[in-house]
């Protein structure tokens, strides 16, 4: 595919200072689409529900993933980003995933339109019907505003977390097998 080769060369030619924010943007756009698909498809939702099954949000909740959910991301290396840009992105995404799942309530309000904060992402995990299928972006809330899925009630935090419907089992092995069983008859 000549077009992909030209894209890779174009990305690789950018200075590192542009590659890193571009990697954040590209990863978040792809992640938004994948995340929204995991919520929209009953089959994919069973895998992603493992992540949403936490009843309390803390910094480890971001690590609670089914293997299928974890590998459904866009490999940025295929687009020609330098290793240094990928490393910087991985450090950023790891820190942010920990932060947005953490039970921290001190992010300044001016940051909320620019970067996903704990309140933004906690709202995504809320069991409240008004928050369901909202705030799919992991880094950049403007993506949710662009696609009409932004939800951030003024000054409010979710009252409870988890999923409705069939409960996700406890334990890593049970959660690994559970989505493959299919919904109850």
Rosetta blueprint (number, residue, H / E / L):
1 X L
2 X H
3 X H
4 X H
5 X H
6 X H
7 X H
8 X H
9 X H
10 X H
11 X H
12 X H
13 X H
14 X L
15 X L
16 X H
17 X H
18 X H
19 X H
20 X H
21 X H
22 X H
23 X H
24 X H
25 X H
26 X H
27 X H
28 X H
29 X H
30 X H
31 X H
32 X H
33 X H
34 X H
35 X H
36 X H
37 X H
38 X H
39 X H
40 X H
41 X L
42 X H
43 X H
44 X H
45 X H
46 X H
47 X H
48 X H
49 X H
50 X H
51 X H
52 X H
53 X L
54 X L
55 X L
56 X L
57 X L
58 X L
59 X L
60 X L
61 X H
62 X H
63 X H
64 X L
65 X L
66 X L
67 X H
68 X H
69 X H
70 X H
71 X H
72 X L
73 X L
74 X L
75 X L
76 X H
77 X H
78 X H
79 X H
80 X L
81 X L
82 X L
83 X H
84 X H
85 X H
86 X H
87 X H
88 X H
89 X H
90 X H
91 X H
92 X H
93 X H
94 X H
95 X H
96 X H
97 X H
98 X H
99 X H
100 X H
101 X H
102 X L
103 X L
104 X L
105 X L
106 X L
107 X L
108 X L
109 X H
110 X H
111 X H
112 X L
113 X L
114 X L
115 X L
116 X L
117 X L
118 X H
119 X H
120 X H
121 X H
122 X H
123 X H
124 X H
125 X H
126 X E
127 X L
128 X L
129 X H
130 X H
131 X H
132 X L
133 X L
134 X L
135 X L
136 X L
137 X L
138 X L
139 X L
140 X L
141 X L
142 X H
143 X H
144 X H
145 X H
146 X H
147 X H
148 X L
149 X L
150 X L
151 X L
152 X L
153 X L
154 X L
155 X L
156 X L
157 X L
158 X L
159 X L
160 X L
161 X E
162 X L
163 X L
164 X L
165 X L
166 X L
167 X L
168 X L
169 X L
170 X L
171 X L
172 X H
173 X H
174 X H
175 X H
176 X H
177 X H
178 X H
179 X H
180 X H
181 X H
182 X L
183 X L
184 X L
185 X L
